[in-house]
């Protein structure tokens, strides 16, 4: 049996053809996932094949997503694929950040090296391929910025019409600039992310547009490749922990699904634990996971964080994320604005850098090692989800002591690096540089 769409809810598990245009289960309203009922892979053989494909110059093999297509096998015709050579992101050693995080060693899987600068590209190449297969002409998403930048780029490359809905005044200029440049029809709606998502779900059918938010299960399939590639780069040795930021919880769902499938198919012999880190002002999943029970999920109605990528109060994928965190023996932590900002500066001082939401990982690791939950010798990979240049405004404000929350609370960064205004005078400049 080829790939199917299946309801994620354990009591339902209804299945649908892979070509049905649905975003939730028509029977019970549950989330959907892609399943491969007959999948039985030869792990040893594929590990070799996947390595060899890196030497092959064809676009499909050069993609850090499609190279692993045997585990993402929902298409029946790869001519639908548009690749911008997504994935292929490095694992970087960061001794300084390790020390800051209370670890002997820490590596970053940096998704900011993607073509549009975030992990969304891994999923979007799949979502857009599915849109083409379905014959859709217009694609849309609600976004805190990165999804819209990525969707627009892939839609443009594929000749589809991109429409994006973003919270007015609450996305960074770096991300908005990308979407405008790639040609999105851009609607800045006066509502927050959660409200706009509800609105667009209503509109999708009416306007005949294909929704590419992370409720779209094909995007989740693509984001699995972040983990597959990470394991490939580690010669299939699983770390103890994988830390990632949590917003709408699509990535958490994708990582957990990838790990489960890799284990079932014999690629890895144990599960790393997922550590999902949320910003304190937008931490409904953290609250829920303290006493998880069906029906107990409480959205945050006014989410607030300067890490705008994860400014989400009602994450749609929480049921999947719950299962994945539990199955991996993982946990959820939350961190303050100050902790995020300082952790981000530390990642910068490694010569690596990332956007604010990504730095929640290091802030969370620091908190978890201090509490003795993560041990100093543990093998930890933190996923940096977006590039430093996504939000230069935040960076400038931090280093010049002007970073403040929406409520006006100043964040005094510990690692400020304020530029100095210098006179056009060699002696005084020499003095400023500590030479006399
Ligand atoms: N990090 C970055 C840089 C993001 O852009 C996002 C989500 C996340 C982390 C959280 O990932 O939603 O899978 O838990 N950005 C979305 C967007 C919501 O619209 O670009 P998640």
Boltz pocket constraint, residues with backbone or C-beta under 6 A from the ligand:
constraints:
  - pocket:
      binder: B
      contacts: [[A, 118], [A, 120], [A, 142], [A, 143], [A, 144], [A, 145], [A, 146], [A, 147], [A, 148], [A, 214], [A, 245], [A, 246], [A, 247], [A, 248], [A, 249], [A, 250], [A, 251], [A, 252], [A, 309], [A, 310], [A, 355], [A, 357], [A, 358], [A, 385], [A, 386]]
      max_distance: 6.0
